[in-house]
């Protein structure tokens, strides 16, 4: 007798995976609160951040009966860690008292950033959704770290520009739709992204003074600004070559 393919599952697999991520976020935040003495508000804030992410994922992944896949589950695990970091950033006293453990947690989230791409290639499951999920999580991670560094008084409010630049760029796409064209892959862009995260992580460490942090982050902001300027210049020239109006 021939084996027949299994019928498609009627269970909302993606929703179950997101629910598992919510439980993991709550459990990890609760564990961190117990071990490090973080206020209960950190758990609440981490869960709220995760729920916001989950809502955006559901909006972009309407096929609830399909699993997110192995690579996206790794990215989801990273989202759980980023949610805790973002939640802790709202509590300056707790953040200052636990800067080193949170820097280690942030390093773990950074390490997972390379793992999801490796899993996607190994499992032949690369997708536009996975690439976008990874990119948007990177952007939010940088914003959360920028906010944490500002909360620690390691740099002035200008440091938030490092995390906000991506979102300003996205907002600018509405009056300037040519900015939304696909950019070619760029090793430079990847290096700059890793540099932003790495420099912000270093500045979280208690041993790094505000003076040193300011110098490091000014370099980061400068390199990020140059990278965005190069991309905008490429998009402008691409719009002109393709006949689109860069002024619209």
N, C-alpha and C positions, 0 to 999 in steps of 0.2 A: 504494500500500500504506500502510495506517495505521501510524503509529509506535506501538509498544506501550510502555507504561511500563516502565522498567528494573526488574528484580526486586530485591527488597530485598537489601542486602549481607549476606553471611554472616560478614564480618570483624568482629571486635570493635572498632569504630571508637573508642568511648570509651576503651577500654583503650590503644589506640595513642596517643591524644591525651595520656593521663596519662603514658604512657611517654616521649613527647616532652617533656613538662614535667619529668620526672625528669632526662632528659639535659640539658635547658636549665639546670636548677638546678645540676647538677654542673658544667657548663661555665662558668656565670657565677661560681659559687663558686671554681672553680679559677682563673679569670681574675682575680678579685678578690684571691685569695691571692697570685698571682704579681705583680700590680701593686702591691698595698699591703703585701705581706709578712705577710699573715695566716697564722696557724698552720694546718697541715693539718687539725687538728681542726675548724676552721670548716666545711670542705667536708663532713666526716663528719656534723657536727651538722645542717647545712642539709639534707643528703639524708635524714637520719632524720626531720626535721620534715616535709619534703615527703611522705615515704612515709606518715606518720601522716595527713596531709591527704588523700592519694590513697585511703587505706583508707576514710576517712569518706565521700569522694565516691562510691566504688564501692558503698558500703552504701546511699547515698541515690539512686543512679542505676543501677538493676538492668538497664536496657535497653542492654547493652554494644554491641549492633549498631547503635545510633543514635549519631550524633555529639553531642557536648555542645552544639554550636552556636557561632556566632560570638561572641555576648556572653559565654558561659561560658568560651570560650577566652581572652578578654581577662582575665576574672577569674582564670583559671588562670595566666596570665602574671604577674598581680599576686601570686598565691600563691607563685610561684617567687621573686620578690623578697623577699616577707615571710619565706620560709624562710631565705634567706641572712641577713637582719637578725636573725632569731631565733637562728640558729646562731652568729652573731658575738657576740650578747649573753652567751653563756656564757664568753667569754674577756675578762675586764675589761681586761687590759693591752693587748690588740689593739684592743679597743673604744675605749679612751682615746686610743690613738695614731692612730686612724682615725675619730674621731667625726664630722668634717666629711664625708668621703666617704660614710659610712654614713647621715648625715643627708640627703645628696643622693639616695642610693638610696631612702631612705624617702619623700622628696618625690616621686620618680618613681612609687612604689607608690601614693601618695595621689592623684596625677594620674590614674592608671589607674582609680581608684575611680569617677570620673565618666564615663570613657569607656565602661565596660561597659554602663551604663544607657542611654547614648546609642545604642550599637550595637544593644541590645535593642529600643529604640523604632524605630530606623530599619529594622531587619530584621523588625519585627513578631514578635519571638521572646521576648517577656517571658513568664516562667513562675514558678510558685511555687518550683521548684527554684532558679532563678537568683537570685531575691530572697533565699532562705535562704542560698545559697552566699555571696552578697555580704555579707549581714549577719554570718554566722559568721566570715568572713575579717576583716571590720572588727573584730570583737570580739577575735580572736586577735592582730591587728596591734596593737591598743591594749595588750593584755597584754604582747606582746613589747617594745614601746617603753617601757612602765612598768618592765619588768625591766631594760632597758638603762640607763635613767636611774638606777635604784637601783644598778646595778653601777658606774656612774660616780661614785657618792657625791654626786650632785646633790641627792638627797632621801633621807629615811629610808625604812624598809621600808613605811611607811604609803602610799607612792606606788603600791604594788602593788594597793591597793584600787581604783584607777582601772581597772586591767585585770581585776581579779577580780570586780567588781560584777556584770557580766553573768552570770558562771558561778554566782555565789551565787544570783542570781535564778532561774536555770534549776533549780538544785538544790532551791530552795524550792517549785518546782511539784509535787514529789512529795508532800509533806505538805499542800500547799495547791493543789490542782489548778485552782482558779479563776484562778490567776495565768497559766495557759496559754491563756486566751482570747485571740482575735485582737484586737490593738490597732488603732485607726484610724490612718491615715497622719497623720504629725505633722511639720510643718516644724521645730518646736522640737526634736524628737528628732534630726533630721538635722543641725541647726546644732550641737547639743551634741556629737554624734559627731565632726564635723569639728573642733570646737574642741579636743576631747581629743587628737586626732592632731596638730593644729597646735601646741598648747602643748607636747606631749611632744617634737615635732621641734625646736622652738626650744630646749628645755632640753638637747638633745643637743649643741648647738653649743658649741665650746670657749670662746667669748667670754662665755657666760652663766654667771655664778657660781652657786655652790650656794645662796647667799642669795636671788638673783633667781629661780632655778629653784623654790625652795621656795614663794615667794610666788605665782608663776604657777600652780604645780600645786595649791596649796591652793584657789585660785579654781576651777580645773578640777574638783577633787574635789567642791567645794561645788555647782557647777552640775550636775554629773552626779548627785549625790545628790538634788538637788531634782527633776531630770527623772525619776529612777526613782520618787521619792515621788509625783509627779503621776500617773505611769502606774499605780502600785499603787493609788492612790486611785480612779482611773477604773475599774480592774478590780474593785475591791471593790464600788463602786456598781453596776457592770454585773451582777455576780453577784447582788446583792440584787434588782435589778429583774427579772432573768431567773428568779428563784426558786431559784437555787443557794445553797448554804450557805457563806458565806465562812469559817466557822469550821472546815470540814472540809478 
